[in-house]
Amino acid sequence: TDHLHPWGRSPQCVNYRAKGQTGVGDVIHVFQEIIDRIRKNIEETLFTPSSTSTKVNVTVSFGISGSNLEGVTLEDIILNADQALYNAKANGRNKVVVHLG
């Protein structure tokens, strides 16, 4: 079963179980492409905050993680995705960073 749910203050967590022979690297690659398109669309969109009429650009960073290794828990994967997000922010922001483990 696939799930999308809030995790922490603002990040979202997607729990996806690949079916068939799809490897975790293939699934992560597809997610990375989708999320990078979302990131680029956000970057190219001008937003107008309700408190002003000035248009502003917004950027976002994402951390992605996945594993098919024995003994790796969902909590481990979430912690790795969180670390990938911090790496994205520490290395210039507006990035998608992947951590496989």
Buried (B, 14 or more C-beta within 10 A) or exposed (E): EEEEEEEEEEEEBBEBEBEEEEEBEEBBEEBBEEBBEEBEEBEEEEEEEEEEEEEEEEEBBBBBBBBEEEEBEEEBBBBBBBBBBEBBBEEEEBBBBBBBE
